[in-house]
Amino acid sequence: YYGVAGNLRSLVKVYRAVERYWRGMLRSRSWAGGHLTWDAFNQIKERTPLLKPKLRLPYRELQALAVL
């Protein structure tokens, strides 16, 4: 999802929620997964990273489109 200016903070909140959910799902996959530490999770994230949210329409372009 590409956001517009003004909602980057919300996009970052969604990104963090997805990280927590992903880790929770990995922990629930097996008995041994219950001991998945944040360090181990970060190693997994390095191999298969989540896409970071991007602003598709930055403030500069949004101002150019605004008509008063």
Predicted model as a PDB file, atoms N, CA, C, CB and O in Angstrom, pLDDT in the B-factor column:
MODEL        1                                                                  
ATOM      1  N   TYR A   1       0.844  -1.178   0.000  1.00 54.00           N  
ATOM      2  CA  TYR A   1       0.000   0.000   0.000  1.00 54.00           C  
ATOM      3  C   TYR A   1       0.882   1.231   0.000  1.00 54.00           C  
ATOM      4  CB  TYR A   1      -0.956   0.003   1.211  1.00 54.00           C  
ATOM      5  O   TYR A   1       1.824   1.332   0.786  1.00 54.00           O  
ATOM      6  N   TYR A   2       0.578   2.155  -0.873  1.00 57.00           N  
ATOM      7  CA  TYR A   2       1.302   3.416  -0.925  1.00 57.00           C  
ATOM      8  C   TYR A   2       0.381   4.500  -0.389  1.00 57.00           C  
ATOM      9  CB  TYR A   2       1.784   3.744  -2.376  1.00 57.00           C  
ATOM     10  O   TYR A   2      -0.748   4.646  -0.857  1.00 57.00           O  
ATOM     11  N   GLY A   3       0.854   5.250   0.576  1.00 66.00           N  
ATOM     12  CA  GLY A   3       0.035   6.256   1.214  1.00 66.00           C  
ATOM     13  C   GLY A   3       0.186   7.629   0.603  1.00 66.00           C  
ATOM     14  O   GLY A   3       1.012   7.864  -0.279  1.00 66.00           O  
ATOM     15  N   VAL A   4      -0.632   8.518   1.098  1.00 66.00           N  
ATOM     16  CA  VAL A   4      -0.554   9.916   0.705  1.00 66.00           C  
ATOM     17  C   VAL A   4      -0.066  10.709   1.901  1.00 66.00           C  
ATOM     18  CB  VAL A   4      -1.930  10.448   0.198  1.00 66.00           C  
ATOM     19  O   VAL A   4      -0.068  10.223   3.032  1.00 66.00           O  
ATOM     20  N   ALA A   5       0.348  11.922   1.638  1.00 66.00           N  
ATOM     21  CA  ALA A   5       0.870  12.779   2.710  1.00 66.00           C  
ATOM     22  C   ALA A   5      -0.165  12.892   3.822  1.00 66.00           C  
ATOM     23  CB  ALA A   5       1.240  14.189   2.166  1.00 66.00           C  
ATOM     24  O   ALA A   5      -1.357  13.067   3.569  1.00 66.00           O  
ATOM     25  N   GLY A   6       0.305  12.790   5.032  1.00 69.00           N  
ATOM     26  CA  GLY A   6      -0.580  12.946   6.176  1.00 69.00           C  
ATOM     27  C   GLY A   6      -0.931  11.636   6.867  1.00 69.00           C  
ATOM     28  O   GLY A   6      -1.393  11.655   8.008  1.00 69.00           O  
ATOM     29  N   ASN A   7      -0.725  10.500   6.209  1.00 75.00           N  
ATOM     30  CA  ASN A   7      -1.079   9.250   6.879  1.00 75.00           C  
ATOM     31  C   ASN A   7       0.106   8.322   7.083  1.00 75.00           C  
ATOM     32  CB  ASN A   7      -2.133   8.536   6.093  1.00 75.00           C  
ATOM     33  O   ASN A   7      -0.078   7.127   7.315  1.00 75.00           O  
ATOM     34  N   LEU A   8       1.323   8.855   7.002  1.00 76.00           N  
ATOM     35  CA  LEU A   8       2.508   8.017   7.203  1.00 76.00           C  
ATOM     36  C   LEU A   8       2.548   7.446   8.624  1.00 76.00           C  
ATOM     37  CB  LEU A   8       3.787   8.825   6.923  1.00 76.00           C  
ATOM     38  O   LEU A   8       2.937   6.293   8.810  1.00 76.00           O  
ATOM     39  N   ARG A   9       2.160   8.220   9.605  1.00 82.00           N  
ATOM     40  CA  ARG A   9       2.163   7.736  10.996  1.00 82.00           C  
ATOM     41  C   ARG A   9       1.238   6.521  11.135  1.00 82.00           C  
ATOM     42  CB  ARG A   9       1.720   8.867  11.975  1.00 82.00           C  
ATOM     43  O   ARG A   9       1.579   5.555  11.817  1.00 82.00           O  
ATOM     44  N   SER A  10       0.089   6.570  10.501  1.00 83.00           N  
ATOM     45  CA  SER A  10      -0.833   5.434  10.553  1.00 83.00           C  
ATOM     46  C   SER A  10      -0.261   4.229   9.822  1.00 83.00           C  
ATOM     47  CB  SER A  10      -2.186   5.816   9.952  1.00 83.00           C  
ATOM     48  O   SER A  10      -0.435   3.092  10.260  1.00 83.00           O  
ATOM     49  N   LEU A  11       0.417   4.475   8.714  1.00 82.00           N  
ATOM     50  CA  LEU A  11       1.031   3.378   7.971  1.00 82.00           C  
ATOM     51  C   LEU A  11       2.118   2.695   8.795  1.00 82.00           C  
ATOM     52  CB  LEU A  11       1.613   3.889   6.652  1.00 82.00           C  
ATOM     53  O   LEU A  11       2.259   1.473   8.749  1.00 82.00           O  
ATOM     54  N   VAL A  12       2.878   3.471   9.539  1.00 86.00           N  
ATOM     55  CA  VAL A  12       3.923   2.904  10.393  1.00 86.00           C  
ATOM     56  C   VAL A  12       3.291   2.074  11.512  1.00 86.00           C  
ATOM     57  CB  VAL A  12       4.814   4.026  10.987  1.00 86.00           C  
ATOM     58  O   VAL A  12       3.831   1.032  11.882  1.00 86.00           O  
ATOM     59  N   LYS A  13       2.158   2.522  12.054  1.00 89.00           N  
ATOM     60  CA  LYS A  13       1.461   1.747  13.082  1.00 89.00           C  
ATOM     61  C   LYS A  13       0.995   0.402  12.523  1.00 89.00           C  
ATOM     62  CB  LYS A  13       0.259   2.539  13.633  1.00 89.00           C  
ATOM     63  O   LYS A  13       1.107  -0.624  13.193  1.00 89.00           O  
ATOM     64  N   VAL A  14       0.478   0.411  11.309  1.00 88.00           N  
ATOM     65  CA  VAL A  14       0.044  -0.834  10.672  1.00 88.00           C  
ATOM     66  C   VAL A  14       1.245  -1.736  10.450  1.00 88.00           C  
ATOM     67  CB  VAL A  14      -0.678  -0.552   9.332  1.00 88.00           C  
ATOM     68  O   VAL A  14       1.155  -2.943  10.678  1.00 88.00           O  
ATOM     69  N   TYR A  15       2.371  -1.178  10.008  1.00 90.00           N  
ATOM     70  CA  TYR A  15       3.591  -1.951   9.780  1.00 90.00           C  
ATOM     71  C   TYR A  15       4.037  -2.646  11.064  1.00 90.00           C  
ATOM     72  CB  TYR A  15       4.713  -1.043   9.250  1.00 90.00           C  
ATOM     73  O   TYR A  15       4.379  -3.828  11.045  1.00 90.00           O  
ATOM     74  N   ARG A  16       4.035  -1.920  12.170  1.00 92.00           N  
ATOM     75  CA  ARG A  16       4.452  -2.499  13.447  1.00 92.00           C  
ATOM     76  C   ARG A  16       3.471  -3.575  13.918  1.00 92.00           C  
ATOM     77  CB  ARG A  16       4.576  -1.402  14.511  1.00 92.00           C  
ATOM     78  O   ARG A  16       3.880  -4.591  14.481  1.00 92.00           O  
ATOM     79  N   ALA A  17       2.180  -3.347  13.684  1.00 94.00           N  
ATOM     80  CA  ALA A  17       1.180  -4.352  14.055  1.00 94.00           C  
ATOM     81  C   ALA A  17       1.376  -5.629  13.241  1.00 94.00           C  
ATOM     82  CB  ALA A  17      -0.247  -3.799  13.847  1.00 94.00           C  
ATOM     83  O   ALA A  17       1.224  -6.730  13.770  1.00 94.00           O  
ATOM     84  N   VAL A  18       1.711  -5.491  11.969  1.00 92.00           N  
ATOM     85  CA  VAL A  18       1.960  -6.657  11.126  1.00 92.00           C  
ATOM     86  C   VAL A  18       3.197  -7.401  11.615  1.00 92.00           C  
ATOM     87  CB  VAL A  18       2.131  -6.237   9.650  1.00 92.00           C  
ATOM     88  O   VAL A  18       3.212  -8.632  11.627  1.00 92.00           O  
ATOM     89  N   GLU A  19       4.236  -6.667  12.019  1.00 92.00           N  
ATOM     90  CA  GLU A  19       5.436  -7.312  12.576  1.00 92.00           C  
ATOM     91  C   GLU A  19       5.082  -8.154  13.798  1.00 92.00           C  
ATOM     92  CB  GLU A  19       6.495  -6.253  12.953  1.00 92.00           C  
ATOM     93  O   GLU A  19       5.496  -9.309  13.908  1.00 92.00           O  
ATOM     94  N   ARG A  20       4.315  -7.569  14.715  1.00 92.00           N  
ATOM     95  CA  ARG A  20       3.944  -8.294  15.937  1.00 92.00           C  
ATOM     96  C   ARG A  20       3.080  -9.514  15.601  1.00 92.00           C  
ATOM     97  CB  ARG A  20       3.188  -7.359  16.914  1.00 92.00           C  
ATOM     98  O   ARG A  20       3.254 -10.581  16.190  1.00 92.00           O  
ATOM     99  N   TYR A  21       2.158  -9.353  14.660  1.00 93.00           N  
ATOM    100  CA  TYR A  21       1.290 -10.458  14.265  1.00 93.00           C  
ATOM    101  C   TYR A  21       2.117 -11.573  13.621  1.00 93.00           C  
ATOM    102  CB  TYR A  21       0.192  -9.967  13.293  1.00 93.00           C  
ATOM    103  O   TYR A  21       1.922 -12.749  13.927  1.00 93.00           O  
ATOM    104  N   TRP A  22       3.038 -11.205  12.731  1.00 91.00           N  
ATOM    105  CA  TRP A  22       3.896 -12.174  12.047  1.00 91.00           C  
ATOM    106  C   TRP A  22       4.704 -12.976  13.072  1.00 91.00           C  
ATOM    107  CB  TRP A  22       4.844 -11.456  11.050  1.00 91.00           C  
ATOM    108  O   TRP A  22       4.789 -14.201  12.984  1.00 91.00           O  
ATOM    109  N   ARG A  23       5.293 -12.278  14.037  1.00 90.00           N  
ATOM    110  CA  ARG A  23       6.066 -12.964  15.074  1.00 90.00           C  
ATOM    111  C   ARG A  23       5.166 -13.896  15.883  1.00 90.00           C  
ATOM    112  CB  ARG A  23       6.753 -11.940  16.004  1.00 90.00           C  
ATOM    113  O   ARG A  23       5.551 -15.020  16.204  1.00 90.00           O  
ATOM    114  N   GLY A  24       3.979 -13.425  16.205  1.00 88.00           N  
ATOM    115  CA  GLY A  24       3.046 -14.269  16.954  1.00 88.00           C  
ATOM    116  C   GLY A  24       2.672 -15.526  16.184  1.00 88.00           C  
ATOM    117  O   GLY A  24       2.567 -16.607  16.763  1.00 88.00           O  
ATOM    118  N   MET A  25       2.473 -15.382  14.882  1.00 88.00           N  
ATOM    119  CA  MET A  25       2.144 -16.545  14.070  1.00 88.00           C  
ATOM    120  C   MET A  25       3.324 -17.514  13.989  1.00 88.00           C  
ATOM    121  CB  MET A  25       1.723 -16.107  12.667  1.00 88.00           C  
ATOM    122  O   MET A  25       3.132 -18.729  14.034  1.00 88.00           O  
ATOM    123  N   LEU A  26       4.538 -16.984  13.870  1.00 87.00           N  
ATOM    124  CA  LEU A  26       5.719 -17.856  13.855  1.00 87.00           C  
ATOM    125  C   LEU A  26       5.865 -18.594  15.181  1.00 87.00           C  
ATOM    126  CB  LEU A  26       6.991 -17.038  13.564  1.00 87.00           C  
ATOM    127  O   LEU A  26       6.254 -19.762  15.208  1.00 87.00           O  
ATOM    128  N   ARG A  27       5.556 -17.917  16.267  1.00 85.00           N  
ATOM    129  CA  ARG A  27       5.674 -18.550  17.592  1.00 85.00           C  
ATOM    130  C   ARG A  27       4.635 -19.650  17.762  1.00 85.00           C  
ATOM    131  CB  ARG A  27       5.516 -17.502  18.712  1.00 85.00           C  
ATOM    132  O   ARG A  27       4.882 -20.622  18.476  1.00 85.00           O  
ATOM    133  N   SER A  28       3.492 -19.517  17.126  1.00 85.00           N  
ATOM    134  CA  SER A  28       2.423 -20.492  17.323  1.00 85.00           C  
ATOM    135  C   SER A  28       2.531 -21.688  16.384  1.00 85.00           C  
ATOM    136  CB  SER A  28       1.087 -19.826  17.134  1.00 85.00           C  
ATOM    137  O   SER A  28       1.722 -22.612  16.473  1.00 85.00           O  
ATOM    138  N   ARG A  29       3.511 -21.689  15.490  1.00 75.00           N  
ATOM    139  CA  ARG A  29       3.619 -22.763  14.497  1.00 75.00           C  
ATOM    140  C   ARG A  29       4.080 -24.083  15.103  1.00 75.00           C  
ATOM    141  CB  ARG A  29       4.573 -22.354  13.400  1.00 75.00           C  
ATOM    142  O   ARG A  29       3.772 -25.139  14.551  1.00 75.00           O  
ATOM    143  N   SER A  30       4.787 -24.061  16.187  1.00 70.00           N  
ATOM    144  CA  SER A  30       5.247 -25.305  16.795  1.00 70.00           C  
ATOM    145  C   SER A  30       5.530 -25.072  18.273  1.00 70.00           C  
ATOM    146  CB  SER A  30       6.511 -25.841  16.072  1.00 70.00           C  
ATOM    147  O   SER A  30       5.540 -23.937  18.751  1.00 70.00           O  
ATOM    148  N   TRP A  31       5.758 -26.161  18.979  1.00 72.00           N  
ATOM    149  CA  TRP A  31       6.069 -26.045  20.398  1.00 72.00           C  
ATOM    150  C   TRP A  31       7.373 -25.276  20.589  1.00 72.00           C  
ATOM    151  CB  TRP A  31       6.165 -27.439  21.050  1.00 72.00           C  
ATOM    152  O   TRP A  31       7.474 -24.452  21.497  1.00 72.00           O  
ATOM    153  N   ALA A  32       8.370 -25.534  19.745  1.00 63.00           N  
ATOM    154  CA  ALA A  32       9.663 -24.864  19.867  1.00 63.00           C  
ATOM    155  C   ALA A  32       9.566 -23.386  19.509  1.00 63.00           C  
ATOM    156  CB  ALA A  32      10.696 -25.545  18.979  1.00 63.00           C  
ATOM    157  O   ALA A  32      10.383 -22.585  19.963  1.00 63.00           O  
ATOM    158  N   GLY A  33       8.576 -23.017  18.699  1.00 59.00           N  
ATOM    159  CA  GLY A  33       8.429 -21.621  18.295  1.00 59.00           C  
ATOM    160  C   GLY A  33       8.053 -20.702  19.439  1.00 59.00           C  
ATOM    161  O   GLY A  33       8.206 -19.485  19.330  1.00 59.00           O  
ATOM    162  N   GLY A  34       7.567 -21.258  20.525  1.00 70.00           N  
ATOM    163  CA  GLY A  34       7.187 -20.447  21.670  1.00 70.00           C  
ATOM    164  C   GLY A  34       8.359 -19.703  22.282  1.00 70.00           C  
ATOM    165  O   GLY A  34       8.169 -18.783  23.078  1.00 70.00           O  
ATOM    166  N   HIS A  35       9.565 -20.095  21.915  1.00 80.00           N  
ATOM    167  CA  HIS A  35      10.768 -19.467  22.451  1.00 80.00           C  
ATOM    168  C   HIS A  35      11.442 -18.568  21.414  1.00 80.00           C  
ATOM    169  CB  HIS A  35      11.747 -20.534  22.932  1.00 80.00           C  
ATOM    170  O   HIS A  35      12.624 -18.251  21.543  1.00 80.00           O  
ATOM    171  N   LEU A  36      10.707 -18.163  20.405  1.00 83.00           N  
ATOM    172  CA  LEU A  36      11.260 -17.294  19.361  1.00 83.00           C  
ATOM    173  C   LEU A  36      11.530 -15.906  19.952  1.00 83.00           C  
ATOM    174  CB  LEU A  36      10.284 -17.196  18.138  1.00 83.00           C  
ATOM    175  O   LEU A  36      10.601 -15.194  20.333  1.00 83.00           O  
ATOM    176  N   THR A  37      12.786 -15.538  20.023  1.00 86.00           N  
ATOM    177  CA  THR A  37      13.157 -14.244  20.585  1.00 86.00           C  
ATOM    178  C   THR A  37      13.078 -13.170  19.507  1.00 86.00           C  
ATOM    179  CB  THR A  37      14.575 -14.296  21.194  1.00 86.00           C  
ATOM    180  O   THR A  37      12.987 -13.468  18.316  1.00 86.00           O  
ATOM    181  N   TRP A  38      13.113 -11.928  19.944  1.00 87.00           N  
ATOM    182  CA  TRP A  38      13.103 -10.830  18.975  1.00 87.00           C  
ATOM    183  C   TRP A  38      14.371 -10.857  18.126  1.00 87.00           C  
ATOM    184  CB  TRP A  38      12.970  -9.472  19.695  1.00 87.00           C  
ATOM    185  O   TRP A  38      14.326 -10.495  16.950  1.00 87.00           O  
ATOM    186  N   ASP A  39      15.490 -11.272  18.690  1.00 92.00           N  
ATOM    187  CA  ASP A  39      16.728 -11.369  17.909  1.00 92.00           C  
ATOM    188  C   ASP A  39      16.580 -12.392  16.780  1.00 92.00           C  
ATOM    189  CB  ASP A  39      17.913 -11.754  18.821  1.00 92.00           C  
ATOM    190  O   ASP A  39      16.961 -12.127  15.640  1.00 92.00           O  
ATOM    191  N   ALA A  40      16.029 -13.551  17.105  1.00 90.00           N  
ATOM    192  CA  ALA A  40      15.814 -14.572  16.076  1.00 90.00           C  
ATOM    193  C   ALA A  40      14.814 -14.082  15.039  1.00 90.00           C  
ATOM    194  CB  ALA A  40      15.324 -15.886  16.708  1.00 90.00           C  
ATOM    195  O   ALA A  40      14.981 -14.320  13.843  1.00 90.00           O  
ATOM    196  N   PHE A  41      13.773 -13.397  15.502  1.00 90.00           N  
ATOM    197  CA  PHE A  41      12.783 -12.859  14.569  1.00 90.00           C  
ATOM    198  C   PHE A  41      13.416 -11.823  13.645  1.00 90.00           C  
ATOM    199  CB  PHE A  41      11.605 -12.235  15.336  1.00 90.00           C  
ATOM    200  O   PHE A  41      13.116 -11.789  12.451  1.00 90.00           O  
ATOM    201  N   ASN A  42      14.286 -10.982  14.189  1.00 92.00           N  
ATOM    202  CA  ASN A  42      14.956  -9.974  13.354  1.00 92.00           C  
ATOM    203  C   ASN A  42      15.865 -10.629  12.316  1.00 92.00           C  
ATOM    204  CB  ASN A  42      15.773  -9.010  14.230  1.00 92.00           C  
ATOM    205  O   ASN A  42      16.021 -10.097  11.218  1.00 92.00           O  
ATOM    206  N   GLN A  43      16.460 -11.761  12.639  1.00 93.00           N  
ATOM    207  CA  GLN A  43      17.252 -12.495  11.657  1.00 93.00           C  
ATOM    208  C   GLN A  43      16.361 -13.018  10.532  1.00 93.00           C  
ATOM    209  CB  GLN A  43      18.002 -13.658  12.331  1.00 93.00           C  
ATOM    210  O   GLN A  43      16.746 -12.983   9.363  1.00 93.00           O  
ATOM    211  N   ILE A  44      15.188 -13.496  10.881  1.00 92.00           N  
ATOM    212  CA  ILE A  44      14.230 -13.943   9.864  1.00 92.00           C  
ATOM    213  C   ILE A  44      13.810 -12.764   8.993  1.00 92.00           C  
ATOM    214  CB  ILE A  44      12.986 -14.597  10.524  1.00 92.00           C  
ATOM    215  O   ILE A  44      13.694 -12.883   7.774  1.00 92.00           O  
ATOM    216  N   LYS A  45      13.587 -11.631   9.639  1.00 92.00           N  
ATOM    217  CA  LYS A  45      13.183 -10.431   8.895  1.00 92.00           C  
ATOM    218  C   LYS A  45      14.262  -9.972   7.924  1.00 92.00           C  
ATOM    219  CB  LYS A  45      12.850  -9.300   9.859  1.00 92.00           C  
ATOM    220  O   LYS A  45      13.944  -9.449   6.856  1.00 92.00           O  
ATOM    221  N   GLU A  46      15.516 -10.157   8.271  1.00 93.00           N  
ATOM    222  CA  GLU A  46      16.602  -9.789   7.361  1.00 93.00           C  
ATOM    223  C   GLU A  46      16.591 -10.654   6.111  1.00 93.00           C  
ATOM    224  CB  GLU A  46      17.952  -9.910   8.065  1.00 93.00           C  
ATOM    225  O   GLU A  46      16.881 -10.178   5.014  1.00 93.00           O  
ATOM    226  N   ARG A  47      16.254 -11.927   6.282  1.00 95.00           N  
ATOM    227  CA  ARG A  47      16.201 -12.833   5.125  1.00 95.00           C  
ATOM    228  C   ARG A  47      14.964 -12.584   4.271  1.00 95.00           C  
ATOM    229  CB  ARG A  47      16.221 -14.289   5.591  1.00 95.00           C  
ATOM    230  O   ARG A  47      15.039 -12.630   3.043  1.00 95.00           O  
ATOM    231  N   THR A  48      13.827 -12.321   4.911  1.00 93.00           N  
ATOM    232  CA  THR A  48      12.566 -12.096   4.200  1.00 93.00           C  
ATOM    233  C   THR A  48      11.920 -10.835   4.761  1.00 93.00           C  
ATOM    234  CB  THR A  48      11.603 -13.330   4.334  1.00 93.00           C  
ATOM    235  O   THR A  48      11.008 -10.927   5.583  1.00 93.00           O  
ATOM    236  N   PRO A  49      12.372  -9.669   4.336  1.00 91.00           N  
ATOM    237  CA  PRO A  49      11.891  -8.427   4.938  1.00 91.00           C  
ATOM    238  C   PRO A  49      10.461  -8.078   4.532  1.00 91.00           C  
ATOM    239  CB  PRO A  49      12.806  -7.295   4.562  1.00 91.00           C  
ATOM    240  O   PRO A  49       9.994  -8.427   3.448  1.00 91.00           O  
ATOM    241  N   LEU A  50       9.790  -7.384   5.432  1.00 89.00           N  
ATOM    242  CA  LEU A  50       8.502  -6.781   5.107  1.00 89.00           C  
ATOM    243  C   LEU A  50       8.767  -5.503   4.331  1.00 89.00           C  
ATOM    244  CB  LEU A  50       7.658  -6.497   6.394  1.00 89.00           C  
ATOM    245  O   LEU A  50       9.756  -4.814   4.580  1.00 89.00           O  
ATOM    246  N   LEU A  51       7.895  -5.191   3.400  1.00 86.00           N  
ATOM    247  CA  LEU A  51       8.045  -3.937   2.676  1.00 86.00           C  
ATOM    248  C   LEU A  51       7.676  -2.773   3.587  1.00 86.00           C  
ATOM    249  CB  LEU A  51       7.173  -3.929   1.400  1.00 86.00           C  
ATOM    250  O   LEU A  51       6.650  -2.803   4.267  1.00 86.00           O  
ATOM    251  N   LYS A  52       8.508  -1.767   3.592  1.00 83.00           N  
ATOM    252  CA  LYS A  52       8.236  -0.578   4.399  1.00 83.00           C  
ATOM    253  C   LYS A  52       7.192   0.289   3.682  1.00 83.00           C  
ATOM    254  CB  LYS A  52       9.551   0.234   4.660  1.00 83.00           C  
ATOM    255  O   LYS A  52       7.175   0.335   2.452  1.00 83.00           O  
ATOM    256  N   PRO A  53       6.331   0.970   4.428  1.00 80.00           N  
ATOM    257  CA  PRO A  53       5.359   1.858   3.783  1.00 80.00           C  
ATOM    258  C   PRO A  53       6.048   3.045   3.132  1.00 80.00           C  
ATOM    259  CB  PRO A  53       4.324   2.347   4.799  1.00 80.00           C  
ATOM    260  O   PRO A  53       7.041   3.563   3.644  1.00 80.00           O  
ATOM    261  N   LYS A  54       5.514   3.464   2.009  1.00 75.00           N  
ATOM    262  CA  LYS A  54       6.074   4.602   1.286  1.00 75.00           C  
ATOM    263  C   LYS A  54       4.968   5.614   1.007  1.00 75.00           C  
ATOM    264  CB  LYS A  54       6.748   4.145  -0.038  1.00 75.00           C  
ATOM    265  O   LYS A  54       3.801   5.260   0.842  1.00 75.00           O  
ATOM    266  N   LEU A  55       5.366   6.877   0.961  1.00 71.00           N  
ATOM    267  CA  LEU A  55       4.419   7.908   0.570  1.00 71.00           C  
ATOM    268  C   LEU A  55       4.412   7.999  -0.947  1.00 71.00           C  
ATOM    269  CB  LEU A  55       4.776   9.280   1.214  1.00 71.00           C  
ATOM    270  O   LEU A  55       5.427   8.327  -1.561  1.00 71.00           O  
ATOM    271  N   ARG A  56       3.285   7.712  -1.539  1.00 73.00           N  
ATOM    272  CA  ARG A  56       3.154   7.796  -2.983  1.00 73.00           C  
ATOM    273  C   ARG A  56       2.935   9.249  -3.410  1.00 73.00           C  
ATOM    274  CB  ARG A  56       1.998   6.907  -3.471  1.00 73.00           C  
ATOM    275  O   ARG A  56       3.337   9.661  -4.498  1.00 73.00           O  
ATOM    276  N   LEU A  57       2.299   9.998  -2.544  1.00 70.00           N  
ATOM    277  CA  LEU A  57       2.003  11.395  -2.844  1.00 70.00           C  
ATOM    278  C   LEU A  57       2.540  12.250  -1.695  1.00 70.00           C  
ATOM    279  CB  LEU A  57       0.460  11.622  -3.050  1.00 70.00           C  
ATOM    280  O   LEU A  57       1.829  12.478  -0.716  1.00 70.00           O  
ATOM    281  N   PRO A  58       3.808  12.735  -1.800  1.00 69.00           N  
ATOM    282  CA  PRO A  58       4.388  13.530  -0.722  1.00 69.00           C  
ATOM    283  C   PRO A  58       3.707  14.905  -0.593  1.00 69.00           C  
ATOM    284  CB  PRO A  58       5.890  13.710  -0.961  1.00 69.00           C  
ATOM    285  O   PRO A  58       2.931  15.312  -1.457  1.00 69.00           O  
ATOM    286  N   TYR A  59       4.015  15.598   0.494  1.00 69.00           N  
ATOM    287  CA  TYR A  59       3.389  16.891   0.769  1.00 69.00           C  
ATOM    288  C   TYR A  59       3.574  17.876  -0.383  1.00 69.00           C  
ATOM    289  CB  TYR A  59       3.961  17.482   2.047  1.00 69.00           C  
ATOM    290  O   TYR A  59       2.649  18.608  -0.737  1.00 69.00           O  
ATOM    291  N   ARG A  60       4.753  17.890  -0.956  1.00 71.00           N  
ATOM    292  CA  ARG A  60       5.048  18.837  -2.031  1.00 71.00           C  
ATOM    293  C   ARG A  60       4.072  18.656  -3.198  1.00 71.00           C  
ATOM    294  CB  ARG A  60       6.500  18.661  -2.518  1.00 71.00           C  
ATOM    295  O   ARG A  60       3.516  19.630  -3.706  1.00 71.00           O  
ATOM    296  N   GLU A  61       3.872  17.414  -3.615  1.00 70.00           N  
ATOM    297  CA  GLU A  61       2.966  17.135  -4.723  1.00 70.00           C  
ATOM    298  C   GLU A  61       1.515  17.342  -4.321  1.00 70.00           C  
ATOM    299  CB  GLU A  61       3.168  15.714  -5.225  1.00 70.00           C  
ATOM    300  O   GLU A  61       0.698  17.767  -5.138  1.00 70.00           O  
ATOM    301  N   LEU A  62       1.189  17.046  -3.065  1.00 67.00           N  
ATOM    302  CA  LEU A  62      -0.172  17.244  -2.589  1.00 67.00           C  
ATOM    303  C   LEU A  62      -0.521  18.730  -2.604  1.00 67.00           C  
ATOM    304  CB  LEU A  62      -0.342  16.661  -1.173  1.00 67.00           C  
ATOM    305  O   LEU A  62      -1.636  19.100  -2.973  1.00 67.00           O  
ATOM    306  N   GLN A  63       0.416  19.578  -2.210  1.00 67.00           N  
ATOM    307  CA  GLN A  63       0.175  21.024  -2.239  1.00 67.00           C  
ATOM    308  C   GLN A  63      -0.024  21.524  -3.667  1.00 67.00           C  
ATOM    309  CB  GLN A  63       1.341  21.771  -1.581  1.00 67.00           C  
ATOM    310  O   GLN A  63      -0.833  22.422  -3.902  1.00 67.00           O  
ATOM    311  N   ALA A  64       0.696  20.957  -4.606  1.00 70.00           N  
ATOM    312  CA  ALA A  64       0.549  21.368  -5.998  1.00 70.00           C  
ATOM    313  C   ALA A  64      -0.827  21.002  -6.540  1.00 70.00           C  
ATOM    314  CB  ALA A  64       1.636  20.729  -6.856  1.00 70.00           C  
ATOM    315  O   ALA A  64      -1.347  21.686  -7.423  1.00 70.00           O  
ATOM    316  N   LEU A  65      -1.420  19.928  -6.019  1.00 67.00           N  
ATOM    317  CA  LEU A  65      -2.736  19.500  -6.494  1.00 67.00           C  
ATOM    318  C   LEU A  65      -3.868  20.240  -5.799  1.00 67.00           C  
ATOM    319  CB  LEU A  65      -2.903  18.011  -6.289  1.00 67.00           C  
ATOM    320  O   LEU A  65      -4.983  20.302  -6.319  1.00 67.00           O  
ATOM    321  N   ALA A  66      -3.588  20.804  -4.620  1.00 66.00           N  
ATOM    322  CA  ALA A  66      -4.639  21.475  -3.838  1.00 66.00           C  
ATOM    323  C   ALA A  66      -5.043  22.777  -4.519  1.00 66.00           C  
ATOM    324  CB  ALA A  66      -4.158  21.753  -2.385  1.00 66.00           C  
ATOM    325  O   ALA A  66      -4.205  23.592  -4.906  1.00 66.00           O  
ATOM    326  N   VAL A  67      -6.339  22.941  -4.651  1.00 64.00           N  
ATOM    327  CA  VAL A  67      -6.884  24.160  -5.252  1.00 64.00           C  
ATOM    328  C   VAL A  67      -7.736  24.852  -4.197  1.00 64.00           C  
ATOM    329  CB  VAL A  67      -7.724  23.846  -6.549  1.00 64.00           C  
ATOM    330  O   VAL A  67      -8.672  24.267  -3.653  1.00 64.00           O  
ATOM    331  N   LEU A  68      -7.401  26.086  -3.923  1.00 55.00           N  
ATOM    332  CA  LEU A  68      -8.173  26.830  -2.911  1.00 55.00           C  
ATOM    333  C   LEU A  68      -9.077  27.831  -3.559  1.00 55.00           C  
ATOM    334  CB  LEU A  68      -7.250  27.537  -1.927  1.00 55.00           C  
ATOM    335  O   LEU A  68      -9.801  28.548  -2.868  1.00 55.00           O  
TER     336      LEU A  68                                                      
ENDMDL                                                                          
END                                                                             
